Amino acid sequence: MAGHSQFKNIMHRKGAQDKKRAKLFAKLAREIEVAARMGAPDPAQNPRLRSAVAAGRSANMPKDRIERAVNKAAGGDEGANYEEIRYEGYGPAGVAVIVDALTDNRNRTASEVRSAFSKFGGNLGETNSVAFLFDRVGQITYGPDVADADTMFEAALEAGAQDVSSSANGHEISCDPNDFGQVVETLEANFGVPESAALTWQPQTTVDVDVNAAQTLVKLIDALEDGDDVQNVSANFEMSDEVMAQLAD
């Protein structure tokens, strides 16, 4: 698997996900709340909310936490006025990076994102400076043991997915963002809750990185994701098994 899914696998092995669970749930709750405010509070009638709830479930977010976020929006609680912002730039070795944020303070978020790029050998660019290198997709991943490649391929396409990539590391399913919630629900019925499910930017082409560039790139992505306002980070890098093994040590 290429790109950000590799980074997720590396950080999972290092235990970083457990340490950041509270922050992750807070970000997921923010997205659920914003999605519920923008449309109907019923996931069946609100594709974005359905996608946000699916992402929460895949991260093992407690059901009552998901319901509280929906009810907060449905109950008319003003809360914070969040704004969606996308930042784009280049990291080490010319890797293209997209940062999606939900913020109630544009200046604070811009400063934090710019600082992370500068600290770890990157450059923050203008809007649409790298987005043309990606496609917006829904991405769902399963471990290798839930099904063989043929079974997953057939089930995913029947669920409405556009593409399935299977390897020894697992299965990566891509779909149109508008179909994301339905695809996740259908796959869950067949294979259980996925390892991850989110709307993301899928690179059209990838950049191979050596271990030196990879070490800095991982630090950049980790620093960006550590920001309270950052919802998702996508990048178009490729790592060899040897590089991944060295990073995991």
C-alpha positions as CSV (number, residue, x, y, z in Angstrom):
1,M,0.0,0.0,0.0
2,A,1.3,3.4,-0.9
3,G,1.1,6.8,0.6
4,H,-0.5,7.7,3.9
5,S,-1.8,4.2,4.6
6,Q,1.9,3.2,5.0
7,F,2.4,5.9,7.5
8,K,-0.7,4.7,9.4
9,N,0.7,1.2,9.6
10,I,4.1,2.4,10.8
11,M,2.6,4.6,13.5
12,H,0.2,1.9,14.6
13,R,3.1,-0.5,15.3
14,K,4.8,2.3,17.3
15,G,1.7,2.6,19.5
16,A,1.1,6.2,18.5
17,Q,-2.6,5.6,17.8
18,D,-3.4,4.6,21.4
19,K,-1.6,7.7,22.7
20,K,-3.6,9.9,20.4
21,R,-7.0,8.2,20.8
22,A,-8.6,11.1,22.8
23,K,-7.5,13.6,20.3
24,L,-8.7,11.4,17.4
25,F,-12.1,11.1,18.9
26,A,-12.3,14.9,19.4
27,K,-11.5,15.4,15.7
28,L,-14.1,12.8,14.6
29,A,-16.7,14.4,16.9
30,R,-16.0,17.8,15.4
31,E,-16.5,16.4,11.9
32,I,-19.7,14.7,12.9
33,E,-21.0,17.9,14.5
34,V,-20.2,20.0,11.5
35,A,-21.7,17.5,9.1
36,A,-24.9,17.4,11.2
37,R,-25.2,21.2,11.2
38,M,-24.7,21.4,7.4
39,G,-27.6,19.0,6.7
40,A,-30.2,16.7,8.3
41,P,-29.2,15.2,11.6
42,D,-30.2,11.8,10.2
43,P,-27.3,9.9,8.5
44,A,-29.7,8.3,6.1
45,Q,-30.5,11.7,4.7
46,N,-27.1,13.3,5.0
47,P,-24.3,11.7,3.0
48,R,-21.5,13.7,4.8
49,L,-22.9,12.8,8.2
50,R,-23.1,9.2,7.2
51,S,-19.5,9.3,6.1
52,A,-18.4,10.9,9.3
53,V,-20.3,8.4,11.5
54,A,-18.7,5.5,9.4
55,A,-15.3,7.0,10.1
56,G,-16.1,7.2,13.8
57,R,-17.2,3.6,13.9
58,S,-14.1,2.4,12.1
59,A,-11.9,4.1,14.8
60,N,-13.9,2.4,17.5
61,M,-15.4,5.7,18.7
62,P,-18.0,4.9,21.4
63,K,-21.5,5.0,20.2
64,D,-22.7,7.4,22.8
65,R,-19.9,9.8,21.8
66,I,-21.1,9.7,18.2
67,E,-24.7,10.3,19.3
68,R,-23.7,13.3,21.6
69,A,-22.0,15.0,18.6
70,V,-25.1,14.6,16.5
71,N,-27.4,15.7,19.2
72,K,-25.3,18.7,20.0
73,A,-25.8,20.0,16.4
74,A,-29.5,18.9,16.3
75,G,-30.2,20.6,19.6
76,G,-29.3,24.0,18.3
77,D,-26.2,24.4,20.5
78,E,-24.3,27.2,18.7
79,G,-20.9,25.9,19.7
80,A,-17.9,27.0,17.7
81,N,-18.2,28.3,14.2
82,Y,-15.9,25.9,12.3
83,E,-14.5,26.8,8.9
84,E,-13.2,24.2,6.4
85,I,-9.7,25.0,5.1
86,R,-7.4,23.0,2.9
87,Y,-3.6,23.6,2.9
88,E,-1.3,22.3,0.3
89,G,2.5,22.1,0.0
90,Y,5.5,19.9,-0.6
91,G,7.5,17.9,1.9
92,P,10.9,16.3,1.8
93,A,11.9,14.7,-1.6
94,G,9.2,16.7,-3.4
95,V,6.3,14.7,-1.8
96,A,3.0,16.5,-2.3
97,V,1.0,17.0,0.9
98,I,-2.7,18.0,1.5
99,V,-3.9,19.1,4.9
100,D,-7.6,19.2,5.7
101,A,-8.6,21.3,8.7
102,L,-11.7,22.4,10.6
103,T,-11.0,25.5,12.6
104,D,-12.5,28.3,14.5
105,N,-9.4,30.4,14.2
106,R,-7.9,30.5,10.7
107,N,-4.8,32.5,11.7
108,R,-3.9,30.0,14.5
109,T,-4.2,27.0,12.2
110,A,-2.3,28.6,9.3
111,S,0.5,29.4,11.7
112,E,0.7,25.9,13.0
113,V,0.6,24.2,9.6
114,R,3.2,26.6,8.2
115,S,5.5,26.0,11.2
116,A,5.3,22.2,10.7
117,F,6.2,22.5,7.0
118,S,9.1,24.8,7.7
119,K,10.5,22.7,10.6
120,F,10.6,19.5,8.6
121,G,11.9,20.5,5.3
122,G,8.7,21.4,3.5
123,N,7.1,24.4,1.8
124,L,3.5,25.5,2.2
125,G,2.1,26.4,-1.2
126,E,-1.0,28.1,-2.6
127,T,-4.5,26.5,-2.9
128,N,-4.6,24.0,-5.8
129,S,-0.8,23.9,-6.0
130,V,-0.8,20.1,-5.4
131,A,-4.5,19.1,-5.4
132,F,-4.4,18.3,-9.1
133,L,-2.1,15.4,-8.2
134,F,-4.8,13.7,-6.2
135,D,-8.4,12.4,-6.5
136,R,-10.9,12.8,-3.7
137,V,-12.1,9.4,-2.6
138,G,-13.6,7.4,0.2
139,Q,-11.0,4.9,1.4
140,I,-11.7,1.8,3.5
141,T,-9.0,-0.7,4.7
142,Y,-9.3,-4.2,6.0
143,G,-6.6,-6.6,7.3
144,P,-5.5,-9.5,5.1
145,D,-7.3,-12.2,7.2
146,V,-10.9,-11.1,6.7
147,A,-11.2,-12.4,3.2
148,D,-9.1,-13.5,0.1
149,A,-8.5,-11.0,-2.7
150,D,-11.2,-12.4,-5.0
151,T,-13.9,-12.4,-2.3
152,M,-13.1,-8.9,-1.2
153,F,-13.0,-7.7,-4.8
154,E,-16.4,-9.0,-5.6
155,A,-18.0,-7.8,-2.4
156,A,-16.5,-4.4,-2.7
157,L,-17.7,-3.9,-6.3
158,E,-21.2,-5.1,-5.4
159,A,-21.2,-2.6,-2.5
160,G,-20.5,0.2,-5.0
161,A,-16.7,0.6,-4.7
162,Q,-14.6,1.8,-7.6
163,D,-11.4,0.0,-7.0
164,V,-9.9,-2.7,-4.7
165,S,-6.2,-3.2,-4.1
166,S,-5.2,-6.4,-2.1
167,S,-1.7,-7.3,-0.9
168,A,-0.1,-9.2,2.0
169,N,-0.7,-6.1,4.1
170,G,-4.5,-6.2,3.6
171,H,-7.2,-4.8,1.4
172,E,-7.7,-1.1,0.4
173,I,-11.0,-0.2,-1.1
174,S,-11.7,3.1,-2.9
175,C,-15.1,4.6,-3.7
176,D,-16.8,7.8,-4.8
177,P,-17.1,10.2,-1.8
178,N,-20.9,10.3,-2.2
179,D,-21.1,6.5,-1.9
180,F,-18.8,6.2,1.0
181,G,-21.3,5.7,3.8
182,Q,-23.2,3.1,1.9
183,V,-20.1,1.2,0.9
184,V,-18.8,1.1,4.4
185,E,-22.2,-0.1,5.8
186,T,-22.4,-2.9,3.2
187,L,-18.8,-4.1,3.8
188,E,-19.3,-4.0,7.6
189,A,-22.3,-6.4,7.1
190,N,-20.0,-8.8,5.3
191,F,-16.6,-8.4,7.0
192,G,-17.2,-6.4,10.3
193,V,-15.8,-3.0,11.1
194,P,-12.9,-2.0,8.9
195,E,-9.5,-1.0,10.2
196,S,-10.0,2.5,8.9
197,A,-12.6,4.4,6.9
198,A,-12.3,8.0,5.8
199,L,-12.6,10.5,3.0
200,T,-9.1,11.2,1.8
201,W,-7.0,12.3,-1.2
202,Q,-5.7,9.4,-3.3
203,P,-2.5,10.2,-5.2
204,Q,-2.6,9.7,-9.0
205,T,1.2,9.0,-8.9
206,T,3.6,8.5,-6.1
207,V,7.2,9.5,-5.2
208,D,9.7,7.0,-4.0
209,V,11.5,8.1,-0.8
210,D,14.6,6.7,0.8
211,V,15.0,6.2,4.5
212,N,16.4,9.7,5.2
213,A,13.6,11.4,3.4
214,A,11.1,9.0,5.0
215,Q,12.3,9.8,8.5
216,T,11.7,13.5,8.0
217,L,8.4,12.9,6.2
218,V,7.0,10.8,9.0
219,K,7.9,13.6,11.5
220,L,6.2,16.2,9.2
221,I,3.0,14.2,8.9
222,D,3.0,13.4,12.6
223,A,3.5,17.1,13.5
224,L,0.7,18.1,11.2
225,E,-1.7,15.5,12.5
226,D,-0.9,16.5,16.1
227,G,-2.6,19.9,15.4
228,D,-6.0,20.1,17.1
229,D,-7.6,21.6,14.0
230,V,-6.2,19.2,11.4
231,Q,-8.7,16.5,10.4
232,N,-6.7,14.6,7.8
233,V,-3.3,14.6,6.1
234,S,-2.7,13.0,2.7
235,A,0.6,12.6,0.8
236,N,1.8,10.9,-2.4
237,F,4.8,9.0,-1.2
238,E,5.9,5.4,-1.7
239,M,8.2,3.4,0.6
240,S,9.9,0.1,-0.1
241,D,9.6,-2.7,2.3
242,E,13.2,-2.1,3.3
243,V,12.5,1.5,4.2
244,M,9.4,0.6,6.1
245,A,11.3,-2.0,8.1
246,Q,14.0,0.6,9.0
247,L,11.4,3.1,10.2
248,A,9.6,0.5,12.3
249,D,12.8,-0.4,14.2
